[in-house]
Amino acid sequence: MSTERPDKAVTYLLAGRVIVIVNGSPYALIMPAILIDYLGSPDDKNLKPSFSNFLKGIRVLAAFITLLLPGLYVAITSFHEELLPTELLFSILASRENVPFPIIVEILMMEISFELIREAGLRVPSPIGPTIGIVGALVLGQAAVSAGIVSPILIIIVAITGIGSFAIPDFSFGFHLRITRFLFILLGYIAGFLGIALGLFIYTSYLVETKSFGVSYTLGLSPLDNVKGNNYYLPPIWKREFRASFLNTKKPKKQSKISMMWKYK
């Protein structure tokens, strides 16, 4: 995992990780890294546990939305219309009545357009970058719906997917989800829920097989063991004294059991 934030690097160093700084590169490399690390933010430890855990749950939901929502929409509209309420199904069919393209062409066109707008907003000078992103998305979406090129419900799906990708704290993990979602769109168009289920099986098998410097990438999620210092959700601050047990550090604790020594003698 890479970061440019000194506080994030120091936090993981205190937790027993290895930090590699390369001359000429602005990024510090953190190793080993596991899946749940990519959904965490350095700001979480500065909030109350209830606040930070709520935000962590929102990020998990955002990851699933970014990865699966477009594929599920394609699968439902192409193969599984019976899952939708009748009124919603009629609304979707009415909105797509004048659209000349198949659903796969429609959603790929809008997803690629969204990626183009995002990349353009990053590359132009910063004062006008956000303006290009907002105005471009509004104008392009409204014009596409008015011209009958795409349906309004698809604009909502693409917008929710894009917002979910922005909620991922780590840029590389968010980029990974943005690329992988195109595979699930194709699988949903080819075989519906069966294709998405097969894709999830292969995807999960690959994650379980992956290792980061000898550490399983899905540690903390599979197996579901309550490993000290390795939980995704943050416990109260007086229970955070342990480093992750999979690191096999010489000192298993990173702080005293009682942090407020001035209060508890």
N, C-alpha and C positions, 0 to 999 in steps of 0.2 A: 504494500500500500504506500502511496506517495502523498506528501503533503508539503505545503509551503508555510504552514502555521507553526511557529515555535512552540506554542502552548500545547498543540496536539502531539508534536514529537516528544516533548518533555513528559507529557502524561503517559504515553506508551512506554517511554524509557523507564519511568518510575514503576510501571506495571510489569517490568521484566522483559520487554521486547528489545530487539537489537535495532539501532538506528544507524543507517549508512548515509553519509554525506559525501557526494562526489564533487570534486573541484570543477567549476564551470557550469554546474546544474543548479537551478533554484529549488529543486525538489529534494527533500529528505525521504529516504526509503525506509519503511517500517516492516520488519519481518520477525517472526512469521505473522501472516494475516489470515484471519478466518472470515467466514461470510458475515457474521453478525457485526464485525468491526466496520463494515462498509455502510451500515445503516445507523451508525452512531455519530454523534457530533460532540466536539469538545465542550460546547456550551451546555450539554446535558448535566454535567456534574456541578454546574453553578446554579441549577434550579432545584426546587423541591422534588423529591422522588416521584410524587404523584404527577407533577407537571411534566417532568422529563419522560416518565413511562407512558403518559398519554401521547406525547409527541412521537415516541418510538413506535407505538401502535399505529399512529397515522402513517409513519414511513413504511411500515410493513404493508399496510393497505395500499399505499401509493405504488410500491414495487409490484404488487399483484395487478393493480390496475394498468400500470405501464406495460407490463409483460403480456397480459391476457385479454384486456378489454376489447381491443379491435378484432382479435381473432374470434372471441366469443360472439361478437356482433355479426361477423361474417358467417360463422357457423349457424347461428340462430336464424338469420334471415335467409340462408340458403338451404338448410336441411331441417331445422327444428322449429318451424313456425308455431307448432302447437304449444310451445312453452310460454308464449306471450299471451297476455290477456287480449281478448277479442278487440276491444277498443284501441289498444296500442298497436295491434297488428294492422288494423284498418288504417290507422294514422300513418304508420310506416309505409304501407302500400300506396296510400294516396300521395305521400310526399315523394315517392319514387316513380310515380306514374309517368312523369314527363322527362325522367332522366334517361338519356340514350345509352349509357354505358352499363356494363355488368357491375355487380357490387365490388368485385375484386379490383377492377380498373378504377372505380370511383374512390375506394378507400386508399389504394396505393397512390393515386394522384394527390389526394389531400394530405396524406402522411408525408410524402416527399416535399410537397409545397410547404408544409409546416417546418420541416427540417431546413429547407432553403431559407425561410424567413428567420429562423433561429440563427443559422450560420451568418446570414447577412447582418443581423443585429450585433453579432459578436465582432465582426471584422471592420465595420465602419467606426469612425471616431465615437468615443463614449458619450459625448453630449447628445448625439442624435440616434445612437444605437437603440435604446429602448423605444424611442418614438417610431422608428422604422418597424420594429417588431409589432407594436400595438396597432399602428395604423395599417401596416401591411396585412396583418391577420384580419382586422375588421373589414377592410375594403375588399380583400380577396375573398373572404368567406361570404360577405353579403352579395358581392358581384356574382360569385359562382352559384349561389342559391337563386338569385334573380334570373340568371341566364338559363336555369334548369340543368346545369351541368352536374350538380350534386344535390343531395337531399338535405334538408335542415337537420334531421336527426344525426346524420353523419358528421356534420359540423360539431354537434355537441359531443359525440364520441371522441373525435380527434382532439377537441379542446380539453376534455377531461383527461385524456391520455397524456397530453402535453403538460398539463398542470401536475399530474402525478409524477412525471419524470423530473420536473423542477424540484419536487420535494425530496429527492434523493440527495443526501449530503455529499457523498463522494462522487466526483465527476466521472471517474473511470467506470464505476459500477452503474451509474446512470446511463453512460454511453453504451455499456454492454446490454442493458435492458432495452434501449432504443433500437439497437440492431437486431436483437433476438426476437423482438415482437413481430418483425416482418416474416420470420419463419413460421410463427404461430398463425399469422394471417393466411399464409399460403396453405398451411395444414388445415385450418378451419374451412377454407374454400374447397379443398380437395375432398376431405372426408368428415367434415363436421366435428362433433364432439369426439368421435373416434380418433380423428387425426390429432386433435389437441391433446387428448389423453395419451396417445402414443408419443407425441412430442414431449409432454411433461415427464413421462417415464424415462425417455432417453436423456432429457435435460437433467433430471434429478440423479440418475445413475452417473452421469458425468461429474456432477458436483460432488457426489459422495466419493467418487474415485480420485478426485483431485486432491493433491497435497501441497502445502506451502512449507517448504523447508522441513519436511518430515512430519508435519502436523496436518491432520485431516481438515479439509476446508470447511466442512459442515459441523465441526465440533461445537457442542452446545445445543445443536438441533438434532443431530443424529450421531450417536444415541442420545436420548433425552435424559441425560444424567444431570443431577444438580451438582455440577462441579464448582468448587469454591473459587470465587473470583472470576467465573467465566459465564455468568448469566447475562442474557441480553437485557433484561429489565434491571434497573438499578435498585439495590436495596437501600435502606437508610444509611446515612453516612457512617454510623458507628459499626456497620457490618461490612465495610469495604476494605478491611485491613489486609485481606489475603490477595496475593497475586494468583494468576491463573495456574491451576495445578498442572496443566499439560506442558508448561514451560520448564518444569523441573528446576526451578531457580534454587540457588543456595540458601537464600533467605525467603521463606514462604510468605512473609508479611512485608508490606510496604509502609505500614504505619502502625502506631500503637493501637491496641484494642480500644482504649479510651482516648479519644482525641482531645477532649477538653480537660486536660490535666489540672487546669486552674480551678475547675469546678468540682471534679471528682478526685479526691486525694486518696 
